[in-house]
Amino acid sequence: MHEKTEELRDILDDVRVCMLVDSFQGGLRARPMALNFDDDEDEALWFVTDTTSGKVDEVARSPKVCVSVQDGQTYASVSGTAEIVDNRAKLKDIWNPFIDAWYPDGPDSPSVVLLKVTPEYGEYWKGDNKLVAGAKMLIAAARDKRPDVGENAKVRFG
């Protein structure tokens, strides 16, 4: 596996909340969502949602989405294709007490479904802490150079 892909996988594996960006009739919309990254063959990003949620209809109309995450000075973005999946075994596999807080009827509730994002492209930025980044920017400005404030890489899945 490519080193940069592995780095992005590690970032996604460490993050629990992300912004899911999809499109609706008026443009783009970002929503905070609990992220369940599946480090399996298709490296899917899984979300639990309600069948009555607007995102269910939005994904059906326009399945291209973007998932954006941040953890400290690390940022990542993954673009892919979303689909609604009714898979009770998978739902039970990722179910946890935090999901239970939103859906107290549990994973067998008929109104709970999965939103699966199959990633296609990704990019990440790993920066220094604020103090180090600030010092690097000041030094670069004094030298009329561009600051080196971290690592950036683009990844293609699949």
Steps between C-alpha positions, in 0.01 A plus 500: 500500500622846417646689799279808446185287478596333827551842663153615390349174625664560840355852515149374421533220752577750779211740435149448636315808369517654155312733270308323225445725199228411252297692246139605513285709268646824636868405488729327747436418865737382774379305803690368800482121505650218704755326279557125499799422279514140385857398439386210282531426131294791370611744776145629534395785725178413682239723660180419686200706398122509507288406199313831540820707486539743212838352416334171397314674215799723419736203463245320281488804266871582507728234651832689474604617848799632690602410855718749684681431829725686740701377795722768653720628218417206275237542229367257241243496226358196322279515190291203403165351413229457763219249514234404751549144625257295709739246651398403854813289559729791411285739703532278806873468439561876523228576759627662821359694800541834320280383213257362755461853641364616162301186424375351829298230320831341403637357176182303430295818466348510150576873469877452540714440191862528399652755271808352335762714329736320267808723481656595168741782576650639816739765617654576835700771666704435814623816661725591787350624823401868499815622674737321261292596194496864613877503546552343155274765343689784667836360390376445144355852485833646619678305224236574233438128461198278520463330838519122535215437740444129452426209273242489220411204281233398251372142493298297253300208638423179321 
